[in-house]
């Protein structure tokens, strides 16, 4: 099955494999990657909320095949990822999440709406001046990149570096089995990013701005502050969560509308369905395909005995297409009645950036419907990253004619 998870077919269309899971074995042990594969919606929802299935130590799953010498060589990337909130369990998870939560509440994100609308307007004006352009480069990457950098306090000229750092970290954390080359690139990127961020932290301490990093650096003395290493790791995680996943959501939405012209017509006639179209995209073609946990005790999942220390891959992309949960799960229906999905996770690790991702995508889609209803995806081969856990088109050329 490792070959399936690393195959060109999986990267291009994982849903063919997921259908086989649902038809034959929605939960099974994969001896090649030494993990349980869970694909049913009910078990994914329960598993991601189960306090006996921990988020900690998950990185060791991706590095199990590396030698001790290689793990030592790549200690910086491993240390960085182990400091990400998504790889933490209580009480450390509770502490980190509490410090960040206040900046990502729906009310806080809603206050950012005028700025997002202004960014969208500017990006669209620039892009629509061309007859044909790469939607990923011009819009689905740039929008979340600009937003997360402004939110954090990262200068605009470092956006290309932020994307490169994030991509390299994704190549490590989102692989079924990370290669030596990918691990080295990720480790080098982590060192480079941390060096830059430490310097930026010093600048913001001297001259704080109206941004998240400044708030975290000058938090009240009675709060437990983050160390620079923790804050650097958190910042890199927010890079990843802030635009890797949102970039994928926006790109996958454009493709879904292109491949389902009747649904696009429906949306043009009923623009009030924008919000449900975004939610259906999250279900239909999530940019995050799986989350993993480690069993802290012996337990059972759907009658299968899971031993303490076992790795469990909860296949979000498969859960979102579960025929026991959804009617016509492989159909893209923007006004689907059941819009619940697992794309932002469940439980204490529910995606902190969900309100921001939704707002960015909704704002861009509304603007596209008004300003470029004729935009269409041109004929091309769609290429996806060769990653186990992340799904997004790497480029997507569109015509404005």
N, C-alpha and C positions, 0 to 999 in steps of 0.2 A: 504493500500500500504506500510505502515511502515513494516508490516510483510514480504512483498516481498523484501524490501531493506535490511532486517535483516535476510533473510532466507538463508539456506545452498545452495539452488539452485541459488540464486543471487550471492553469493560469488564464487561459482564454475563456473557459466556461466551466467553472466548478460545479454548476448546478446539475450537469449530467451525472457526475459522481454522487452528488447529494441525493439525487433521485434513487440511485441504487441503494444508498444507505437506508432511506425510508422504506424501500420495498423489501429489503432483505434483513438488515440488522441495524436498527437505530442506535444501538450501543454495542461496542465490541472493543476488545483489546488488540492494539496494533503492535506486534512484536518488533517491527522494524524501527519505529520511532519510540517504542516503549512507553505507550500512553493509551489511555482509554479515549475512544472517539464517541462523543455523544451528540446526536443530531436532532432529537425530538424537541419540539418547542417546550413541552411541559417539563422535561428533565433539564433542559438548558436554563429555564427560568428558575427552577428549584435549586439547581446546582450552583448557579452564580449568586444565590442568596444564602447558601448553606455556610454557616460559620465554621463547620468542620472541614471545609474545602478552602484552603488558604491561598492567598495571592503571592505570598513570600516564596522565595527560592525558585520561582518559575524559570528564571534565566538559566539555571543549571540544566534545564531540559534542552535548551538550544545549544548548550556547550558540553553536553555529556560525552560527545565523541571526541572532544579536543583533549590533548594530552595535558598533564599537569604543567609542563613547561609552557605550553601555549596559553593556558589559562592565566599563568603568571604574566606572560607577555602582554596579554590583553586585560590586565587587571583594571585599567582605568574605565573602559567601557562597561565592564561587569559591575564595577563599583557605582558608576553613574546610573545604570539601569536599576540596580538594587535600591537606589534612593528615590526612584520614581514612585509617586503615590500609588499608582496602579499595581506596583509590586510590593506593597506594604500591607501589613495586617495590624489591627489594633494591638497595642495603644499607639504605636508610631503613626499608623494611618490616620487615626482620629486627630492626633496633634497636627499633622501636616494639612489635612483636609480643612480643619477649623481655621487655620491661618489664611487659606486661600478662598474658602467658600464665599466670604462676604463680597468678593469682587466678581463672583459669577452667579449671583442670584438673578432670577428673571427680572427683577426691578433694576438691578445694576446694569444688566445687559440692555434692557429697554432704553435706558438713558443714553446708550451708545448709538441708538438708531439713527439720529440725524447725521452723525459722522459717517455711519455705514452707507446711508443713502447718498451722501455727498461723494464718497469714494466710488460707489457704483456708477453714479452719473458721470464722473470724470473718466473712469475706465471704459465705459460704453462709448462715450464720445470719441475717445481715441481709437477704440477698436472698430467702430462702425464707419470710420473714415476709409477703411480698407474694404475691397471687394471680397477678399478671402483672407482668413487668418486662423491661427491655431488657438482655438477656444481655451485650451489648457493654459498655454503660455500667457495669453492676454487677459483671461478672466478667472477661470476656476482656480488657478494658482495665485494670481496677483491679489485678488480680493481678500482671501483669508490671510495671505502673507502680510499685506499692508495693515489689516485690522489687528492681527495678533501682535505685530511689531509696535503699533501705536499703543495698544493696550498695555504692553509690557514696558515700553519706553526704549525700544531698540531703534537706533537711527535707520532711516530709510535706505541708506547706502549699504547697509549690511544684510539686506533681504536675500541677496543671492547666496551669501554665506550661510544664512539661517536655513535656506532650502537644502543646501548641500549637506550641512550637518544633520538635518532631520532625515534626509534620504539615507545617509550612511547609518544612522541609528536604526532606521526601519529595516535596512538590509541585515542587521544583526538580530533585532528583537522579533521581527515578523517572519523569520525563516523557519522552515521545518528543521533543518540542520544547517547551521551557518558554516560557510566555507572559511578556510584560512584567510583567503584574500579579503573577503567581506569583513571578517573579524578585524583584520589589520586596518582596513580603511575606516571602520567604525571607531576603533581605538584611537587612531590618529585624529579623527574628527572630534572625538570627545575631549582629547587633550587641547586641541586648537580652540574649541568652543569654550571650554572652561577658562583657558588663559584670557581670552577676550572678555568673558563675563566678569572675571575677577577685577579686571581693569575698569569695566563699566560700573561695577558695584562701588568702587572707590569714587568714581566721578559722581554717581548719584548720591552718595553719602554727603559729599561736599556741596552738591547743588541738586537737591531732589526736585522732581517734576511731578506733574499730575498723572502718574502711571502706577501700575501694579508693583513693579520692582521697587520704586521709591517707597511705597507704602509698606512693603514687607521689610525693607532695610531700616526704616525709621519707626517701626511699630512700637507701641507703648512699652515702657520698661517692665510692666507687670505681666506682659505676655512672653511666652517662651519663643525667642526668636530662632530663625533658621541659621545654621552655620552657612558660610559661603559655599561650601561643598554641597550642602543640601539645596540651597537656593539655585546654584548652577544646574544641578540635576533637575530640579523642578522646572526651571526655565526651558531647558532642552526638552523636557516632556511636553510643556505647553507649546513649544515650537511644533512638535510632532502632532499633538492633539489639535492644535489651533489651525493648522492648514493641511497636513497630510490627509486627515480624514475628511475635512470639509471640501478640499480640492476633489477628492474622490466622489463625495456626495453630489457635488455640482456637475462633474463630468458624467457620472452615471445617470443623473437626471436627464441631461441633454440627450444621451444615447437612448434612454428609455422612451423619451418622447419621439425621437427620430424613428425608432423601431416599432412604435405604436401610433401611427398617424391619426387613427380615430380618436385616441385619447388626447393627442395634441389639439385636434379640432375642438374636442369637448372643452379643453382648458381655455382655448381662445374665445369660445362662446361664453364660458363661465369662469372668468378670472377669479371669482371668489373662491374657487376650488384650489387655489395655489397652495394653501397650507396642507390640505389633504394630499395634494400631488407630491409635496416634499415628504410627507410621512410614508406614502406608498413607495417612493423611491428608497427610503431607508429600509423598508421591508423587502422590496423586490430585488434590490441590488446594493446591499450594504457595502460600504468601503472597508469595514472591518469584518472579517470573515470568522474569526474565532477569538475566544478568551480562554485562558488556561488556569487551572487550579491544582493544588497538591493536597492530597488527603492527609489530614493531621491525625486521624484515627481510622481504625477499620470501620467501614460503613457499607451501605448498599445503595445502588442506584438502579431503579427499575428491575430489582431482583438479582442484579449482578453484584458479587462481593468485591468491593474495592478495598485494597490493603493500604494500611498506613504508609505514606511515602509515594503512593502511585500518582502519576500525572494524569490529569483529565483535560482533554481538549473539548471545550464546549463550542460546537460549530454553529456560530450565530447565523451565517449565511444559509446553512441547512435548516436551522430552526425556523427561519423566516419563510421557508417554502414548505413547511410541514403540512401534508394533506389532511392530517388529523386536526389541525388548527384552522386552516384556511380553505375556503371554497376556491377552486381554480387557482392554486398557489403559484403556478408558473405564468399567470396572466398579470399584466400591469394594468390596474384599474384605479384611476385617480380618485374616484368617489366610492371606493371599497368601504363597506360598513365596518369591518373589523380592521382597524388601523394599528392595533397593538403590535409591537415588534421587539426584538431583542438587541437591536443595533447599538443602543447606548448602554447595554448591560442591564444588570439588575442588582439590587441590594446596595451595600455600602459603597461599592465601586461603580455605581451608576455614573456615567460620564459627566464630569463637572462642567464641560464646555457645551453640553447639549443645547441650552438656550441660545448660545452664540452661533453655533452651527446652523440651527434652524433659522435664526434671524437673517444671517448672511445669505443663505440659500433662497429664502422667501423673498428678500429684498431684490436680489439679482433677477429672480424669475419674474417678479412683477414688472421690473423695468424692461426685461426682454420682451414680454408680451405687449407692452405699450410701444416700445421704440423699435423693435425688430421682429415683428410677428412673422416676417417672411424668411428669417434666418433658417438655414437648413444645413445638416451635416452632409459633406460631400463624400463621394465614394472613396473608400480608403480601407486599408487593413488596420484594425484597431489592435494596438499592442498594449499589454498589461505588464506590470512588474512581476518578476519571477519570485513572488513571495507567497508564503503559506497563508498569511493572515491579513494582507492588505490588497484591496482591489480598486483600481482606478485606471482610466485610460491615460497613457503617457503623453499622447497628443491627440487632438481631435480637430481636424480642419473643417471650418464652416464657411459657407458663402452667405453674403448679405444681399445677394440679388434676389 
